[in-house]
Amino acid sequence: MGTSTQIEPTDERAEQADPVGQPNGRHETSMERLDRNSIELMGQLRVAGTGIQVLLAFLLIVPFNARWSEVSAFDRDVYFVTLLCIAAAAALLIAPTVHHRILFHRGEKNYLVSLGNRLAIIAMVLLTIGLTGILLLIAHVLFGGVAAGLVGAAALIGVAGLWFGLPLRRASRR
């Protein structure tokens, strides 16, 4: 008879849409999507967490350097703000793992993925400030104010543009 009917899937599998409603080509249940998102988030947190741990270790030993007593008040202030930003970023990146350990048997995966995503983004903002601070501090100690200002501005613009500007620009186009 030339007409065809489309049969609806008998299970929950349906093509998923991305956050802006575009089909993403995946045929997965909402629980499968949550599982995938959770695994991807934890992998990304591992990568970022390792880098932050190295930065934090570096910052923790700086004041014990023999020449630390010779730095200016500006350098101490930049150091301390940088240390606080990196420490806060580390805490924010570790938090989703702790939350998962506490809540994973309680059916809270959607909450865990959503909160983990928000905490990771906030951590990356703090890491942007921390990286800028580290480079500003080093440039100021080595070369003085003008070089430090240029290095700090370039770091902030470069990292913020790469990490936030490009994906936000892409998201605004969709």
ZALOMAR-499654 format. One record per residue: residue number from 1; residue in one letter; y, x, z of N, C-alpha, C in turn. Coordinates in steps of 0.1 Angstrom, whole numbers, m for minus. Example, Ala and Ser with C-alpha at 12.3 -4.5 7.8 and 13.67 -1.06 7.14 Angstrom:
<pts>
{1; 'A'; {m57; 132; 78}; {m45; 123; 78}; {m33; 132; 78}}
{2; 'S'; {m22; 128; 71}; {m11; 137; 71}; {0; 129; 79}}
</pts>
This chain:
<pts>
{1; 'M'; {m12; 8; 0}; {0; 0; 0}; {13; 8; 0}}
{2; 'G'; {12; 21; 0}; {24; 30; m1}; {32; 31; 11}}
{3; 'T'; {30; 24; 21}; {38; 26; 33}; {30; 33; 43}}
{4; 'S'; {37; 42; 51}; {30; 49; 61}; {37; 46; 74}}
{5; 'T'; {29; 46; 84}; {35; 44; 98}; {33; 57; 105}}
{6; 'Q'; {43; 60; 113}; {42; 72; 121}; {35; 69; 134}}
{7; 'I'; {26; 77; 138}; {18; 74; 150}; {25; 82; 161}}
{8; 'E'; {29; 76; 172}; {35; 82; 183}; {24; 91; 190}}
{9; 'P'; {28; 102; 195}; {18; 110; 202}; {13; 103; 215}}
{10; 'T'; {0; 104; 218}; {m6; 97; 229}; {m3; 104; 242}}
{11; 'D'; {0; 117; 242}; {4; 124; 254}; {19; 125; 255}}
{12; 'E'; {24; 133; 264}; {39; 134; 266}; {45; 144; 256}}
{13; 'R'; {37; 150; 248}; {43; 160; 239}; {52; 154; 229}}
{14; 'A'; {64; 159; 228}; {74; 155; 218}; {83; 167; 215}}
{15; 'E'; {89; 167; 204}; {98; 178; 201}; {109; 177; 210}}
{16; 'Q'; {112; 189; 217}; {122; 190; 227}; {135; 193; 220}}
{17; 'A'; {146; 189; 226}; {160; 192; 221}; {166; 202; 230}}
{18; 'D'; {175; 211; 225}; {182; 220; 233}; {193; 213; 240}}
{19; 'P'; {200; 219; 249}; {210; 212; 257}; {221; 205; 250}}
{20; 'V'; {223; 208; 237}; {233; 201; 230}; {227; 190; 220}}
{21; 'G'; {214; 188; 223}; {208; 177; 215}; {201; 181; 202}}
{22; 'Q'; {202; 193; 198}; {195; 198; 186}; {180; 200; 188}}
{23; 'P'; {172; 195; 179}; {158; 198; 181}; {155; 213; 181}}
{24; 'N'; {146; 218; 190}; {144; 232; 190}; {130; 236; 185}}
{25; 'G'; {123; 227; 179}; {110; 230; 172}; {99; 231; 181}}
{26; 'R'; {100; 229; 194}; {89; 230; 204}; {83; 216; 206}}
{27; 'H'; {70; 216; 207}; {63; 203; 211}; {57; 206; 224}}
{28; 'E'; {64; 202; 235}; {60; 205; 248}; {64; 194; 258}}
{29; 'T'; {56; 192; 268}; {60; 182; 278}; {72; 188; 286}}
{30; 'S'; {78; 179; 294}; {89; 183; 302}; {84; 194; 312}}
{31; 'M'; {72; 192; 317}; {67; 202; 327}; {64; 215; 320}}
{32; 'E'; {59; 215; 308}; {57; 227; 301}; {70; 235; 298}}
{33; 'R'; {80; 227; 295}; {94; 233; 293}; {99; 239; 306}}
{34; 'L'; {97; 232; 317}; {102; 237; 330}; {94; 250; 333}}
{35; 'D'; {81; 250; 331}; {73; 262; 333}; {78; 274; 325}}
{36; 'R'; {80; 271; 312}; {85; 282; 303}; {99; 287; 308}}
{37; 'N'; {108; 277; 311}; {121; 281; 315}; {120; 289; 328}}
{38; 'S'; {112; 285; 337}; {110; 293; 350}; {105; 307; 347}}
{39; 'I'; {95; 308; 339}; {90; 322; 336}; {101; 330; 329}}
{40; 'E'; {108; 325; 320}; {119; 332; 313}; {130; 336; 323}}
{41; 'L'; {134; 327; 332}; {144; 330; 341}; {140; 341; 351}}
{42; 'M'; {127; 341; 356}; {123; 351; 365}; {122; 365; 358}}
{43; 'G'; {118; 365; 345}; {118; 377; 338}; {132; 383; 336}}
{44; 'Q'; {141; 375; 333}; {155; 379; 332}; {161; 384; 345}}
{45; 'L'; {157; 377; 356}; {162; 382; 369}; {156; 395; 373}}
{46; 'R'; {144; 398; 369}; {138; 411; 372}; {145; 422; 365}}
{47; 'V'; {149; 420; 352}; {156; 430; 345}; {170; 433; 351}}
{48; 'A'; {177; 422; 353}; {191; 424; 359}; {190; 429; 373}}
{49; 'G'; {180; 425; 381}; {179; 429; 395}; {176; 444; 396}}
{50; 'T'; {168; 450; 387}; {166; 464; 387}; {179; 472; 385}}
{51; 'G'; {187; 468; 375}; {199; 475; 373}; {209; 474; 384}}
{52; 'I'; {209; 462; 390}; {218; 460; 402}; {214; 468; 414}}
{53; 'Q'; {201; 470; 416}; {196; 478; 427}; {200; 492; 425}}
{54; 'V'; {199; 497; 413}; {203; 511; 410}; {218; 513; 413}}
{55; 'L'; {226; 504; 408}; {241; 504; 411}; {244; 503; 426}}
{56; 'L'; {237; 495; 433}; {239; 493; 447}; {235; 506; 455}}
{57; 'A'; {224; 512; 451}; {220; 524; 457}; {230; 535; 455}}
{58; 'F'; {236; 536; 443}; {246; 546; 440}; {258; 544; 449}}
{59; 'L'; {262; 531; 450}; {274; 528; 458}; {272; 530; 473}}
{60; 'L'; {260; 528; 477}; {257; 530; 492}; {258; 545; 496}}
{61; 'I'; {256; 554; 487}; {256; 568; 491}; {270; 575; 488}}
{62; 'V'; {278; 568; 481}; {291; 574; 477}; {299; 578; 490}}
{63; 'P'; {301; 570; 500}; {309; 574; 511}; {304; 586; 519}}
{64; 'F'; {291; 589; 517}; {285; 600; 524}; {287; 614; 517}}
{65; 'N'; {293; 613; 506}; {297; 625; 498}; {307; 633; 506}}
{66; 'A'; {306; 646; 506}; {315; 655; 514}; {330; 653; 510}}
{67; 'R'; {333; 650; 498}; {347; 648; 493}; {352; 634; 495}}
{68; 'W'; {344; 625; 500}; {349; 611; 502}; {361; 610; 510}}
{69; 'S'; {363; 618; 520}; {374; 617; 529}; {387; 621; 522}}
{70; 'E'; {386; 627; 510}; {398; 630; 502}; {403; 619; 493}}
{71; 'V'; {396; 608; 492}; {400; 598; 482}; {412; 590; 488}}
{72; 'S'; {419; 584; 479}; {431; 577; 482}; {427; 563; 488}}
{73; 'A'; {437; 556; 494}; {435; 543; 499}; {431; 533; 487}}
{74; 'F'; {437; 535; 475}; {434; 528; 463}; {419; 529; 460}}
{75; 'D'; {414; 542; 460}; {400; 544; 457}; {391; 538; 467}}
{76; 'R'; {395; 538; 479}; {386; 532; 490}; {386; 517; 488}}
{77; 'D'; {398; 511; 484}; {398; 497; 482}; {390; 492; 470}}
{78; 'V'; {391; 500; 459}; {384; 497; 447}; {369; 498; 450}}
{79; 'Y'; {365; 509; 457}; {351; 511; 461}; {346; 499; 469}}
{80; 'F'; {353; 495; 479}; {348; 484; 488}; {347; 471; 480}}
{81; 'V'; {357; 467; 472}; {356; 455; 464}; {344; 456; 455}}
{82; 'T'; {342; 468; 449}; {331; 470; 440}; {317; 468; 447}}
{83; 'L'; {316; 475; 459}; {304; 474; 467}; {301; 459; 470}}
{84; 'L'; {311; 452; 475}; {309; 438; 478}; {305; 429; 466}}
{85; 'C'; {310; 432; 454}; {306; 425; 442}; {292; 428; 439}}
{86; 'I'; {288; 440; 439}; {275; 444; 435}; {265; 439; 446}}
{87; 'A'; {268; 440; 458}; {259; 434; 469}; {258; 419; 468}}
{88; 'A'; {268; 412; 465}; {268; 398; 463}; {259; 394; 451}}
{89; 'A'; {261; 402; 440}; {253; 399; 428}; {238; 402; 431}}
{90; 'A'; {235; 412; 438}; {221; 414; 442}; {216; 403; 450}}
{91; 'A'; {223; 398; 460}; {219; 387; 468}; {217; 374; 459}}
{92; 'L'; {226; 372; 450}; {225; 360; 441}; {212; 361; 432}}
{93; 'L'; {209; 373; 427}; {198; 375; 418}; {185; 374; 426}}
{94; 'I'; {185; 378; 439}; {172; 377; 446}; {170; 363; 452}}
{95; 'A'; {180; 355; 454}; {179; 342; 459}; {169; 333; 452}}
{96; 'P'; {169; 332; 439}; {159; 323; 432}; {145; 326; 436}}
{97; 'T'; {142; 339; 438}; {128; 342; 441}; {125; 337; 455}}
{98; 'V'; {134; 339; 464}; {132; 334; 478}; {131; 318; 478}}
{99; 'H'; {140; 312; 470}; {139; 297; 469}; {126; 293; 464}}
{100; 'H'; {121; 300; 453}; {108; 297; 447}; {97; 298; 457}}
{101; 'R'; {97; 308; 465}; {86; 310; 475}; {86; 299; 485}}
{102; 'I'; {98; 294; 489}; {98; 283; 499}; {95; 270; 493}}
{103; 'L'; {99; 267; 480}; {98; 254; 475}; {88; 252; 464}}
{104; 'F'; {80; 262; 460}; {72; 260; 448}; {61; 250; 449}}
{105; 'H'; {56; 247; 461}; {46; 237; 463}; {52; 223; 465}}
{106; 'R'; {64; 221; 464}; {71; 208; 467}; {76; 201; 454}}
{107; 'G'; {72; 205; 443}; {76; 198; 430}; {91; 200; 427}}
{108; 'E'; {97; 211; 430}; {111; 213; 429}; {115; 222; 417}}
{109; 'K'; {106; 223; 407}; {108; 233; 397}; {121; 231; 389}}
{110; 'N'; {124; 218; 386}; {137; 215; 379}; {149; 220; 387}}
{111; 'Y'; {149; 218; 400}; {159; 223; 409}; {160; 238; 409}}
{112; 'L'; {148; 244; 410}; {147; 259; 410}; {153; 265; 397}}
{113; 'V'; {149; 260; 386}; {154; 265; 373}; {169; 263; 372}}
{114; 'S'; {174; 251; 375}; {188; 248; 374}; {196; 257; 383}}
{115; 'L'; {192; 258; 396}; {200; 266; 406}; {199; 281; 402}}
{116; 'G'; {187; 285; 398}; {185; 299; 394}; {194; 303; 383}}
{117; 'N'; {195; 294; 373}; {204; 297; 362}; {219; 299; 366}}
{118; 'R'; {223; 289; 375}; {237; 290; 380}; {239; 303; 388}}
{119; 'L'; {230; 306; 397}; {231; 318; 405}; {231; 331; 396}}
{120; 'A'; {223; 331; 386}; {223; 343; 377}; {236; 344; 370}}
{121; 'I'; {242; 333; 365}; {255; 334; 358}; {266; 339; 368}}
{122; 'I'; {266; 334; 380}; {276; 339; 390}; {274; 353; 393}}
{123; 'A'; {261; 357; 394}; {258; 371; 397}; {263; 380; 385}}
{124; 'M'; {262; 376; 373}; {267; 384; 362}; {282; 385; 362}}
{125; 'V'; {289; 375; 366}; {303; 375; 367}; {307; 386; 378}}
{126; 'L'; {300; 386; 389}; {303; 396; 399}; {299; 410; 395}}
{127; 'L'; {288; 411; 387}; {284; 424; 381}; {294; 429; 372}}
{128; 'T'; {300; 420; 364}; {311; 424; 354}; {322; 431; 362}}
{129; 'I'; {326; 424; 373}; {337; 430; 382}; {332; 443; 388}}
{130; 'G'; {320; 443; 392}; {315; 455; 399}; {314; 467; 389}}
{131; 'L'; {309; 465; 377}; {309; 476; 367}; {323; 481; 363}}
{132; 'T'; {332; 471; 362}; {346; 475; 360}; {351; 484; 371}}
{133; 'G'; {348; 479; 383}; {352; 487; 395}; {347; 501; 396}}
{134; 'I'; {334; 502; 393}; {328; 516; 393}; {335; 525; 383}}
{135; 'L'; {337; 520; 371}; {343; 528; 360}; {358; 531; 364}}
{136; 'L'; {364; 521; 369}; {378; 523; 374}; {379; 534; 384}}
{137; 'L'; {370; 533; 394}; {370; 543; 405}; {367; 557; 400}}
{138; 'I'; {357; 558; 392}; {354; 572; 386}; {365; 577; 378}}
{139; 'A'; {371; 569; 369}; {382; 573; 360}; {394; 577; 369}}
{140; 'H'; {397; 570; 379}; {408; 573; 388}; {406; 586; 395}}
{141; 'V'; {394; 588; 400}; {392; 601; 408}; {392; 613; 398}}
{142; 'L'; {387; 611; 386}; {386; 622; 377}; {399; 624; 369}}
{143; 'F'; {406; 614; 365}; {417; 615; 355}; {430; 609; 360}}
{144; 'G'; {431; 601; 370}; {443; 595; 375}; {445; 581; 370}}
{145; 'G'; {457; 576; 373}; {460; 562; 371}; {460; 556; 357}}
{146; 'V'; {466; 563; 347}; {467; 558; 334}; {453; 557; 328}}
{147; 'A'; {445; 568; 329}; {432; 567; 323}; {423; 557; 330}}
{148; 'A'; {425; 555; 343}; {417; 545; 351}; {421; 531; 346}}
{149; 'G'; {434; 529; 344}; {438; 516; 339}; {432; 513; 325}}
{150; 'L'; {432; 522; 316}; {426; 521; 303}; {411; 518; 304}}
{151; 'V'; {404; 527; 312}; {390; 525; 313}; {386; 512; 319}}
{152; 'G'; {394; 508; 330}; {391; 495; 336}; {393; 484; 327}}
{153; 'A'; {404; 484; 320}; {407; 473; 310}; {396; 472; 299}}
{154; 'A'; {393; 484; 294}; {382; 484; 283}; {369; 479; 289}}
{155; 'A'; {365; 483; 301}; {353; 479; 307}; {353; 464; 309}}
{156; 'L'; {363; 459; 315}; {364; 444; 317}; {363; 436; 305}}
{157; 'I'; {372; 440; 295}; {372; 432; 282}; {359; 434; 275}}
{158; 'G'; {353; 446; 275}; {341; 448; 267}; {329; 441; 273}}
{159; 'V'; {327; 443; 286}; {316; 436; 292}; {317; 421; 292}}
{160; 'A'; {329; 416; 296}; {331; 402; 297}; {330; 396; 283}}
{161; 'G'; {335; 403; 273}; {333; 398; 259}; {319; 397; 254}}
{162; 'L'; {312; 408; 257}; {298; 409; 253}; {289; 399; 260}}
{163; 'W'; {291; 398; 274}; {282; 390; 282}; {286; 375; 281}}
{164; 'F'; {299; 372; 281}; {303; 358; 282}; {310; 353; 269}}
{165; 'G'; {319; 361; 264}; {327; 357; 252}; {318; 353; 240}}
{166; 'L'; {308; 362; 237}; {300; 359; 225}; {291; 347; 227}}
{167; 'P'; {284; 345; 238}; {276; 333; 239}; {285; 320; 241}}
{168; 'L'; {296; 321; 248}; {304; 309; 249}; {311; 305; 236}}
{169; 'R'; {314; 315; 228}; {319; 312; 214}; {309; 306; 206}}
{170; 'R'; {297; 311; 207}; {285; 305; 199}; {283; 290; 204}}
{171; 'A'; {283; 288; 217}; {281; 275; 223}; {292; 265; 218}}
{172; 'S'; {304; 270; 218}; {315; 261; 214}; {314; 257; 199}}
{173; 'R'; {308; 265; 191}; {307; 262; 177}; {296; 251; 174}}
{174; 'R'; {287; 249; 184}; {276; 240; 182}; {281; 227; 188}}
</pts>
